[in-house]
Amino acid sequence: MNWHTRYLQQAAWTRDLRTYLFEKAGIADARRVLEVGCGTGAILREIKSPASLLGLDLEPASLAECRIHASAASLTRGDAHFLPYPDQSIDIVYCHFLLLWVRDPLQVVYEMARVGRTVLALAEPDYSQRVDEPAELQKLGKWQADALVRRGADPSFGSRLAETFYQAGIQLIETGPIQSAEKRRLPVEWKNEWAVIEADLAESVSGEDIQKMRVLDENARKKRRAGFACAYLFCLG
Ligand SMILES: C[S@@+](CC[C@H](N)C(=O)[O-])C[C@H]1O[C@@H](n2cnc3c(N)ncnc32)[C@H](O)[C@@H]1O
């Protein structure tokens, strides 16, 4: 699995939302913008702003790729639970598909609010709201959620995102779901999605069962109304 390709795909799902939220957060006037859990730079590379761009991630390999894809950003290896920045030193601090992976999301959100004046959690999945049609495909959603749990993620964290910000004492300005994008129905998106599903399930589901689901999904694809919802929110600290 090429993770940068996957992150670019996820970045495309939230591009319109990010544009809206970054503008609303005042990115044009920001001096410092930080992505916590920046991965390979799929989001950082697209930010057009005179601000200094900062990225932090635990994984040296991701940071090495990020250096290539988001060469303007200053990168730091670190743990989101203990951000190495002074209080209120960053204008906008954001994350994108991070909190489902961390040991203590509340601690991470506390840290984001400590260092940042505006805190954005741009996307966290909520598999409990996932819609699979026809009903035979529901098994696929469960297999994928179980595979994420085995890799250490909380695939329903999106359902607790607003509550977590509230617990961290952050004033919520805007929060809500992202519906499945129209783009997801495009053949190339569908193919990429299936590359991820096959990689996720390779160790837990037989190739035959995966292929049965793929055929069912292919038949249903043109009729599908929605995939799964992601929660996002916009907050001012
Ligand atoms: C799903 S990737 C998302 C990457 C990027 N935000 C994006 O959307 O393209 C999650 C990233 O969070 C990083 N990560 C996970 N736990 C972390 C932690 N405790 N501190 C810092 N980074 C962490 C991982 O190394 C990975 O790069």
The ligand as an SDF file (V2000), in Angstrom:
LIG
                    3D

 27 29  0  0  0  0  0  0  0  0999 V2000
   -3.9160    8.6060    8.7190 C   0  0  0  0  0  0  0  0  0  0  0  0
   -2.3890    9.4420    8.8180 S   0  0  0  0  0  0  0  0  0  0  0  0
   -2.9080   11.0630    8.2880 C   0  0  0  0  0  0  0  0  0  0  0  0
   -1.7770   11.8870    7.7720 C   0  0  0  0  0  0  0  0  0  0  0  0
   -2.1750   13.3100    7.3360 C   0  0  0  0  0  0  0  0  0  0  0  0
   -2.7830   14.0320    8.4160 N   0  0  0  0  0  0  0  0  0  0  0  0
   -3.1180   13.2440    6.1810 C   0  0  0  0  0  0  0  0  0  0  0  0
   -4.3310   13.3990    6.3750 O   0  0  0  0  0  0  0  0  0  0  0  0
   -2.6510   12.9870    5.0610 O   0  0  0  0  0  0  0  0  0  0  0  0
   -2.1450    9.6630   10.5540 C   0  0  0  0  0  0  0  0  0  0  0  0
   -0.7720   10.2130   10.8890 C   0  0  0  0  0  0  0  0  0  0  0  0
   -0.7350   10.4780   12.2860 O   0  0  0  0  0  0  0  0  0  0  0  0
    0.5310   10.1060   12.7850 C   0  0  0  0  0  0  0  0  0  0  0  0
    0.4110    9.8670   14.2260 N   0  0  0  0  0  0  0  0  0  0  0  0
   -0.2600    8.8720   14.8410 C   0  0  0  0  0  0  0  0  0  0  0  0
   -0.1470    9.0000   16.1830 N   0  0  0  0  0  0  0  0  0  0  0  0
    0.6110   10.0990   16.4080 C   0  0  0  0  0  0  0  0  0  0  0  0
    1.0720   10.7670   17.5680 C   0  0  0  0  0  0  0  0  0  0  0  0
    0.7800   10.3040   18.7860 N   0  0  0  0  0  0  0  0  0  0  0  0
    1.8160   11.8750   17.4370 N   0  0  0  0  0  0  0  0  0  0  0  0
    2.1310   12.3560   16.1930 C   0  0  0  0  0  0  0  0  0  0  0  0
    1.7140   11.7780   15.0470 N   0  0  0  0  0  0  0  0  0  0  0  0
    0.9640   10.6620   15.1570 C   0  0  0  0  0  0  0  0  0  0  0  0
    0.9120    8.8720   11.9840 C   0  0  0  0  0  0  0  0  0  0  0  0
    2.3030    8.6430   12.0110 O   0  0  0  0  0  0  0  0  0  0  0  0
    0.3700    9.2440   10.6040 C   0  0  0  0  0  0  0  0  0  0  0  0
    1.3510    9.8990    9.8330 O   0  0  0  0  0  0  0  0  0  0  0  0
  1  2  1  0
  2  3  1  0
  2 10  1  0
  3  4  1  0
  4  5  1  0
  5  6  1  0
  5  7  1  0
  7  8  2  0
  7  9  1  0
 10 11  1  0
 11 12  1  0
 11 26  1  0
 12 13  1  0
 13 14  1  0
 13 24  1  0
 14 15  1  0
 14 23  1  0
 15 16  2  0
 16 17  1  0
 17 18  1  0
 17 23  2  0
 18 19  1  0
 18 20  2  0
 20 21  1  0
 21 22  2  0
 22 23  1  0
 24 25  1  0
 24 26  1  0
 26 27  1  0
M  CHG  2   2   1   9  -1
M  END
$$$$
